[in-house]
Amino acid sequence: MSYEIVLQALWLILPAYIANAGALLSGRGTPIDFGRNWKDGKRLLGDGKTWRGLATGAVIGMAGGFALSIIAFYAHDSDFAFLGLSNFGRFPLMIFIVGSLCFGALLGDIVESFFKRRRGKRRGEDWVPFDQLDFIIGALVCSFLISSLLQVTGITSTNWFLDTFTLWHVLVLLVITPFFHVFANFVHRKTNHR
């Protein structure tokens, strides 16, 4: 495996990383579950999953993804073309692709929170490996589904996800992401406890 594969994998998932981190920037707000409990008496999701966080994460992630698409477009005709960086299908397809990566990441985190509450885990309590991989799996599944839908409806002739992601890209993301996540949490906790 080459460094290009690692760089491509990180490039492809960067909108999801940005969306996931961006959701933390908005602070408090109305919880997505509106404070409701599940039939087990525990919160559906908890106070950490808010509508403001969902919107903020999606907007910041999509803005980052659009910027990456522009960079990749110009890199294609430059000395960096050998890296093979994706432009997320170029405009207007990139709206759907980048959107699916961002919303998929946030939805993956929301689904994981539902199951985390069922297991009796508190907000902020580690649940390895699910806390580290939820948003990646959400982004991959959602972008695959949207890419497939675009192909089946005839909007595109090929499936962007299958044309872009290789098994190596997915494996790199599943191995590297937990380390990034643990490091980011460490930094976040250190900076918030000063």
C-alpha positions as a printed Julia matrix, in Angstrom:
194×3 Matrix{Float64}:
   0.0    0.0     0.0
   1.32   3.42   -0.95
   1.12   6.81    0.7
  -1.16   7.9    -2.18
  -3.82   5.46   -0.96
  -3.6    6.86    2.57
  -3.75  10.45    1.31
  -6.66   9.66   -1.03
  -8.58   7.91    1.76
  -8.15  10.86    4.12
  -9.06  13.3     1.35
 -12.24  11.39    0.55
 -13.43  11.3     4.16
 -12.3   14.81    5.13
 -15.8   16.34    4.67
 -17.11  13.77    7.17
 -14.29  14.58    9.61
 -15.04  18.29    9.26
 -18.8   17.77    9.74
 -18.25  15.6    12.8
 -15.93  18.18   14.38
 -18.11  21.08   13.25
 -21.09  19.71   15.17
 -19.18  20.33   18.4
 -18.71  24.03   17.66
 -22.32  25.07   18.05
 -22.62  24.44   21.76
 -25.99  23.88   23.37
 -29.35  23.89   21.68
 -32.59  21.97   21.33
 -31.86  18.25   21.6
 -32.79  16.2    18.55
 -34.79  13.89   20.81
 -36.57  16.91   22.39
 -35.76  15.44   25.82
 -37.85  12.33   25.25
 -37.1    8.93   26.7
 -37.22   5.54   24.98
 -39.42   2.75   26.34
 -36.53   1.68   28.59
 -36.83   4.98   30.48
 -33.49   6.32   29.16
 -33.07   9.29   26.85
 -33.35   8.54   23.14
 -30.11  10.37   22.34
 -29.26  12.81   25.12
 -28.46  16.51   25.32
 -25.26  16.14   23.29
 -27.11  15.68   19.99
 -28.76  18.96   19.04
 -30.46  20.36   15.96
 -27.99  23.26   16.01
 -25.06  20.83   16.08
 -26.54  18.84   13.19
 -27.04  21.97   11.08
 -23.68  23.51   11.99
 -21.78  20.29   11.34
 -23.5   19.79    7.98
 -22.88  23.37    6.81
 -19.23  23.43    7.9
 -18.59  19.96    6.47
 -20.19  20.81    3.14
 -18.27  24.09    2.89
 -15.07  22.15    3.54
 -16.04  19.53    0.96
 -16.78  22.17   -1.68
 -13.39  23.78   -1.01
 -11.71  20.37   -1.41
 -13.54  19.86   -4.69
 -12.2   23.15   -6.03
  -8.68  22.32   -4.86
  -8.88  18.89   -6.52
 -10.14  20.45   -9.75
  -7.09  22.7    -9.97
  -4.71  20.0    -8.71
  -5.81  17.75  -11.58
  -3.88  19.92  -14.07
  -0.91  20.58  -11.8
   2.19  18.86  -10.49
  -0.07  17.19   -7.89
  -2.19  15.3   -10.43
  -0.31  12.08   -9.58
  -2.01  12.05   -6.17
  -5.37  11.31   -7.78
  -7.4   13.48   -5.4
 -11.15  13.22   -5.96
 -13.19  16.29   -6.84
 -16.3   14.55   -5.43
 -17.89  14.35   -8.86
 -17.57  18.05   -9.7
 -20.47  20.47   -9.72
 -23.44  19.8    -9.36
 -22.9   16.12   -8.46
 -20.58  17.13   -5.64
 -23.54  18.66   -3.76
 -25.06  15.2    -3.35
 -21.77  13.41   -2.74
 -20.38  15.87   -0.2
 -23.8   16.14    1.42
 -24.04  12.37    1.79
 -20.6   12.2     3.41
 -21.43  14.99    5.87
 -24.97  13.96    6.77
 -23.93  10.3     6.82
 -21.22  11.09    9.37
 -23.64  13.0    11.57
 -26.35  10.36   11.25
 -23.84   7.63   12.09
 -22.99   9.51   15.28
 -26.68   9.94   16.11
 -27.44   6.23   15.6
 -24.46   5.31   17.77
 -25.75   7.64   20.51
 -29.1    5.85   20.49
 -27.41   2.5    21.11
 -24.96   4.04   23.57
 -27.89   5.23   25.7
 -29.43   1.74   25.54
 -26.16   0.32   26.93
 -26.32   2.77   29.84
 -23.29   4.77   28.7
 -23.22   8.41   29.77
 -22.57  11.35   27.5
 -18.81  11.64   26.96
 -18.14   8.14   28.26
 -15.97   6.12   25.88
 -17.54   3.22   24.03
 -14.69   1.66   22.08
 -14.66   1.07   19.09
 -18.09   2.48   18.3
 -17.31   6.07   19.32
 -14.35   6.04   16.97
 -16.0    4.48   13.9
 -19.67   5.53   14.0
 -19.32   8.59   11.8
 -17.01   6.86    9.3
 -19.41   3.96    8.83
 -22.31   6.41    8.55
 -20.48   8.46    5.91
 -19.49   5.39    3.89
 -22.96   3.82    3.98
 -24.76   7.06    3.16
 -22.43   8.02    0.3
 -22.76   4.49   -1.13
 -26.57   4.71   -0.97
 -26.72   8.18   -2.53
 -24.21   7.21   -5.24
 -26.28   4.12   -6.0
 -29.5    6.16   -6.1
 -27.93   8.67   -8.49
 -26.86   5.82  -10.76
 -30.17   3.91  -10.61
 -32.18   7.04  -11.42
 -29.92   7.78  -14.4
 -28.58  11.06  -13.02
 -25.1    9.56  -13.33
 -23.95   6.7   -15.51
 -21.62   5.25  -12.88
 -21.55   4.84   -9.12
 -19.24   7.49   -7.66
 -18.64   5.51   -4.46
 -17.68   2.28   -6.23
 -15.56   4.18   -8.75
 -13.72   6.11   -6.04
 -13.39   4.01   -2.9
 -11.32   0.86   -3.02
 -11.14  -1.78   -0.32
  -7.75  -0.29    0.62
  -9.28   3.17    1.14
 -11.95   1.73    3.44
  -9.43  -0.34    5.42
  -7.13   2.67    5.86
 -10.03   4.72    7.22
 -11.14   1.98    9.61
  -7.58   1.67   10.97
  -6.49   5.33   11.06
  -9.7    6.99   12.25
  -9.7    5.54   15.79
  -6.23   6.99   16.37
  -7.3   10.43   15.1
 -10.44  10.26   17.21
  -8.61   9.32   20.42
  -6.04  12.08   19.82
  -8.74  14.68   19.07
 -10.63  13.72   22.24
  -7.45  13.97   24.27
  -6.75  17.48   22.94
 -10.4   18.51   23.42
 -10.43  17.35   27.04
  -7.09  19.01   27.8
  -8.13  22.35   26.34
 -11.51  22.31   28.1
 -10.05  21.53   31.52
  -7.66  24.47   31.71
